[in-house]
Amino acid sequence: MMNPTRKHALKDMTFAEFRERLPEQPVILLPFGSHEEQGPHAPMGDFMLTEAVAARVAQASDAIVAPTMAFGYADFFKTIAGGIQFRPATFSAVVEDMVTSFLDHGIERILILNGHTSNAPLLDQTLRRIRAERGVSIAFINLWQSIPDTLWKDLHGAKVAAARGHGGDPLTSIYMHLFPDLMRMDLAKPSVRARAFGLATGGVNNVQFEGMPVHVPLNCHEVNADGMLGGDTALASAEKGQKMVEHLVGFCARFVEHLRHCDMRSVDAFSPQQAKAAS
């Protein structure tokens, strides 16, 4: 039975307590989020959601969660005041420094929980470089993309497409579940995308021409003045957010258990017996 008094947050541990855990070869969770507009109704500090989910994953899986990196890469949100964005080089350097802080001590089972989609390309580039230089593979999970279509359909039925998007779900429902007192649903605005260069916008990365996407870099306010890039907030609810969080915690915790049986220096070091036990 798991010890309820056992610490799972690195910030709460003394270095001696952490050192005592090292013989277990613990899985270290590195949460990454962002601080940016989420529409006029939700707090900008969406890293709080990643932090809350990561804490629950650590508790459920007996992993150790490091402090959350609150800032990410999102140039297209710079035009709305209050956000804090890293330059690409800064973000990559922070990722490398955080990861190598553990690798330098022989701690190689590391899982990044990424709560900001735009971090993903830079995470991939940086982690590939680390693997080439250090020989260790580091996994990362894009949290909000890890909600399966079956759950989306269960929660929203035929209205999935209308519910999903920046400013809508999944974050609005998860905020309503985890931080209801911070929400301002009275300020919610509809998600109506403007046109750019005479064409419909498909988000901050493209316009639609003859039904096909053409890449054009846009800023969020050029797509929607309120930062609502998709998603009907009227379809969100705390109950839906709770189900999303329960899924994410279970999914990530199961992957942590799988990771415990891996040698992150060898893609072939997972035995069939271990695979069967972990499935």
C-alpha positions as CSV (number, residue, x, y, z in Angstrom):
1,M,0.0,0.0,0.0
2,M,1.3,3.5,-0.9
3,N,2.4,5.5,2.0
4,P,0.1,8.5,2.2
5,T,2.8,10.7,3.9
6,R,5.4,9.9,1.2
7,K,6.4,13.1,-0.5
8,H,6.0,13.4,-4.3
9,A,6.9,17.0,-4.9
10,L,10.6,17.7,-5.3
11,K,10.1,21.2,-3.9
12,D,8.9,19.7,-0.6
13,M,11.9,17.4,-0.1
14,T,15.2,18.1,1.6
15,F,18.1,17.0,-0.5
16,A,18.7,14.2,2.0
17,E,15.2,12.9,1.4
18,F,15.6,13.0,-2.3
19,R,18.9,11.2,-2.1
20,E,17.2,8.4,-0.1
21,R,14.9,7.9,-3.1
22,L,17.6,7.6,-5.7
23,P,18.2,3.8,-5.2
24,E,14.6,3.3,-6.4
25,Q,15.5,4.9,-9.8
26,P,12.5,7.2,-9.5
27,V,10.6,8.6,-12.5
28,I,11.0,12.4,-12.5
29,L,8.1,14.5,-13.9
30,L,9.0,17.8,-15.5
31,P,5.8,19.9,-16.0
32,F,5.9,22.6,-18.7
33,G,3.1,25.1,-19.3
34,S,2.6,28.7,-20.3
35,H,1.4,32.1,-19.2
36,E,-0.8,33.5,-21.9
37,E,-4.3,34.7,-22.7
38,Q,-7.0,32.0,-22.6
39,G,-9.8,34.2,-23.7
40,P,-11.4,37.0,-21.5
41,H,-13.0,34.5,-19.1
42,A,-10.0,32.3,-17.9
43,P,-6.8,33.1,-16.0
44,M,-3.7,33.6,-18.1
45,G,-1.6,31.2,-15.9
46,D,-2.6,28.0,-17.6
47,F,0.6,26.5,-16.2
48,M,-1.5,26.0,-13.1
49,L,-3.5,23.3,-14.9
50,T,-0.3,21.4,-15.9
51,E,1.0,21.8,-12.3
52,A,-2.2,20.4,-10.8
53,V,-2.4,17.4,-13.2
54,A,1.3,16.6,-12.7
55,A,0.9,16.6,-8.9
56,R,-2.0,14.1,-9.2
57,V,0.1,12.0,-11.6
58,A,3.0,11.9,-9.2
59,Q,0.7,10.9,-6.4
60,A,-1.0,8.2,-8.4
61,S,2.2,6.7,-9.8
62,D,4.6,7.3,-7.0
63,A,6.8,9.5,-9.2
64,I,8.5,12.7,-8.2
65,V,7.4,15.9,-9.7
66,A,9.8,18.8,-10.2
67,P,8.7,22.5,-10.0
68,T,6.6,23.6,-13.0
69,M,8.2,25.7,-15.8
70,A,5.5,28.4,-16.1
71,F,6.6,30.0,-19.4
72,G,6.7,28.6,-22.9
73,Y,7.1,29.6,-26.5
74,A,4.2,31.4,-28.1
75,D,5.3,34.4,-30.2
76,F,1.7,34.7,-31.6
77,F,0.4,35.7,-28.2
78,K,2.8,38.6,-27.7
79,T,0.3,41.1,-29.0
80,I,-1.9,40.7,-25.9
81,A,-0.6,42.3,-22.8
82,G,0.0,40.2,-19.7
83,G,1.6,37.1,-21.3
84,I,5.2,36.1,-20.7
85,Q,6.8,34.2,-23.6
86,F,10.3,32.7,-24.0
87,R,12.3,33.2,-27.1
88,P,13.0,29.8,-28.9
89,A,16.6,29.8,-27.8
90,T,15.7,30.6,-24.2
91,F,13.1,27.9,-24.1
92,S,15.4,25.3,-25.5
93,A,18.1,26.3,-23.1
94,V,15.7,26.0,-20.1
95,V,14.6,22.5,-21.2
96,E,18.2,21.4,-21.6
97,D,19.2,22.8,-18.2
98,M,16.3,21.2,-16.4
99,V,16.8,17.8,-18.0
100,T,20.6,17.7,-17.6
101,S,20.2,18.7,-13.9
102,F,19.0,15.2,-13.4
103,L,21.1,13.4,-16.1
104,D,24.2,14.7,-14.5
105,H,23.4,12.6,-11.4
106,G,22.5,9.5,-13.3
107,I,18.8,10.0,-13.1
108,E,17.5,8.9,-16.6
109,R,13.8,8.1,-16.3
110,I,12.4,11.6,-17.0
111,L,9.0,12.4,-18.4
112,I,8.0,15.9,-19.5
113,L,4.3,16.7,-19.1
114,N,3.7,19.5,-21.6
115,G,0.7,21.7,-21.1
116,H,1.3,24.1,-24.0
117,T,1.1,22.7,-27.5
118,S,3.4,25.3,-29.1
119,N,6.3,24.0,-26.9
120,A,6.2,20.6,-28.7
121,P,8.4,21.4,-31.7
122,L,11.1,22.9,-29.6
123,L,10.9,20.1,-27.1
124,D,11.4,17.6,-29.9
125,Q,14.4,19.5,-31.2
126,T,16.0,19.9,-27.8
127,L,15.4,16.3,-26.7
128,R,16.8,14.9,-29.9
129,R,20.0,17.0,-29.4
130,I,20.2,15.7,-25.8
131,R,19.9,12.1,-27.0
132,A,22.6,12.6,-29.6
133,E,24.9,14.2,-27.1
134,R,24.1,12.2,-23.9
135,G,22.7,8.9,-25.3
136,V,19.5,9.1,-23.2
137,S,16.0,9.4,-24.6
138,I,13.6,11.7,-22.8
139,A,9.8,11.2,-23.3
140,F,7.2,13.9,-23.3
141,I,3.4,13.8,-23.3
142,N,1.3,16.6,-24.8
143,L,-1.4,16.6,-22.2
144,W,-4.3,18.3,-24.0
145,Q,-3.7,16.2,-27.1
146,S,-3.9,13.0,-24.9
147,I,-7.6,13.2,-24.5
148,P,-8.9,10.5,-26.9
149,D,-11.6,11.0,-29.4
150,T,-13.9,8.5,-27.6
151,L,-13.8,10.7,-24.5
152,W,-14.4,13.9,-26.5
153,K,-17.5,12.2,-28.1
154,D,-18.7,11.0,-24.7
155,L,-18.5,14.5,-23.3
156,H,-19.7,16.6,-26.3
157,G,-21.4,14.2,-28.7
158,A,-21.9,15.8,-32.1
159,K,-20.7,19.2,-30.8
160,V,-17.0,18.2,-30.4
161,A,-15.8,20.5,-33.2
162,A,-17.7,23.4,-31.7
163,A,-16.3,22.8,-28.2
164,R,-12.6,22.4,-29.0
165,G,-10.2,25.2,-29.4
166,H,-8.0,27.8,-27.7
167,G,-10.3,29.6,-25.4
168,G,-12.8,26.7,-25.3
169,D,-12.2,23.1,-24.3
170,P,-10.4,21.3,-23.0
171,L,-8.9,24.1,-20.8
172,T,-12.1,25.9,-20.0
173,S,-13.7,22.8,-18.6
174,I,-10.6,21.8,-16.7
175,Y,-10.3,25.4,-15.3
176,M,-13.9,25.2,-14.2
177,H,-13.1,21.9,-12.4
178,L,-9.8,22.8,-10.8
179,F,-10.0,26.6,-10.3
180,P,-13.7,27.6,-10.4
181,D,-13.2,30.7,-8.2
182,L,-10.8,32.2,-10.8
183,M,-13.2,31.9,-13.7
184,R,-15.1,34.9,-15.2
185,M,-17.7,33.3,-17.4
186,D,-19.6,36.5,-17.4
187,L,-16.8,37.9,-19.6
188,A,-16.9,35.0,-22.1
189,K,-17.0,36.0,-25.8
190,P,-17.8,33.9,-28.9
191,S,-15.1,32.5,-31.0
192,V,-15.5,34.1,-34.4
193,R,-12.4,34.1,-36.6
194,A,-11.6,37.1,-38.7
195,R,-10.4,37.0,-42.3
196,A,-6.8,37.7,-43.3
197,F,-5.6,38.7,-46.8
198,G,-9.2,38.2,-47.9
199,L,-9.2,34.6,-46.8
200,A,-10.6,32.6,-43.9
201,T,-8.1,32.0,-41.1
202,G,-7.5,28.5,-39.9
203,G,-5.8,29.7,-36.7
204,V,-2.5,31.5,-36.1
205,N,-0.6,29.4,-38.7
206,N,-2.6,29.5,-41.9
207,V,-5.3,30.8,-44.2
208,Q,-7.6,28.7,-46.3
209,F,-7.2,28.9,-50.1
210,E,-9.5,26.8,-52.3
211,G,-10.2,24.6,-49.3
212,M,-6.5,24.0,-48.5
213,P,-4.2,25.5,-45.8
214,V,-1.5,28.0,-46.8
215,H,0.9,28.8,-44.1
216,V,0.9,32.4,-43.0
217,P,2.2,33.6,-39.6
218,L,-0.5,35.5,-37.8
219,N,-0.9,36.9,-34.3
220,C,-3.8,35.8,-32.1
221,H,-5.5,39.2,-32.1
222,E,-5.6,39.1,-35.9
223,V,-7.6,35.9,-35.8
224,N,-9.9,37.0,-32.9
225,A,-9.6,40.3,-31.0
226,D,-10.5,38.5,-27.7
227,G,-8.0,35.7,-28.2
228,M,-10.7,33.2,-28.8
229,L,-9.2,31.0,-31.5
230,G,-11.8,28.2,-31.3
231,G,-14.3,26.6,-28.9
232,D,-17.7,27.5,-27.6
233,T,-17.4,28.2,-23.8
234,A,-21.1,27.6,-23.4
235,L,-20.3,23.9,-23.9
236,A,-17.8,23.7,-21.1
237,S,-18.5,22.5,-17.6
238,A,-16.7,21.5,-14.4
239,E,-18.1,17.9,-14.7
240,K,-16.5,17.6,-18.2
241,G,-13.3,19.0,-16.8
242,Q,-13.3,16.4,-14.0
243,K,-13.6,13.6,-16.4
244,M,-10.8,15.0,-18.6
245,V,-8.5,15.3,-15.6
246,E,-9.3,11.8,-14.4
247,H,-8.4,10.4,-17.8
248,L,-5.1,12.4,-18.0
249,V,-4.0,11.3,-14.6
250,G,-4.7,7.7,-15.3
251,F,-3.1,7.7,-18.7
252,C,0.1,9.5,-17.5
253,A,0.3,7.3,-14.4
254,R,0.1,4.2,-16.5
255,F,2.9,5.5,-18.8
256,V,5.1,6.2,-15.7
257,E,4.7,2.6,-14.7
258,H,5.7,1.5,-18.2
259,L,8.7,3.8,-18.1
260,R,10.0,2.1,-15.0
261,H,10.7,-1.0,-17.0
262,C,12.6,0.9,-19.7
263,D,16.3,1.5,-20.2
264,M,16.2,5.0,-21.8
265,R,19.6,4.3,-23.4
266,S,18.3,1.4,-25.4
267,V,15.0,1.2,-27.4
268,D,15.2,-2.6,-27.3
269,A,15.6,-3.0,-23.5
270,F,11.9,-3.7,-22.8
271,S,11.4,-7.5,-22.5
272,P,8.2,-9.2,-23.8
273,Q,7.5,-10.4,-20.2
274,Q,7.7,-6.8,-18.9
275,A,5.5,-5.6,-21.8
276,K,2.8,-8.2,-20.9
277,A,2.9,-7.2,-17.3
278,A,2.6,-3.5,-18.1
279,S,-0.2,-3.8,-20.6
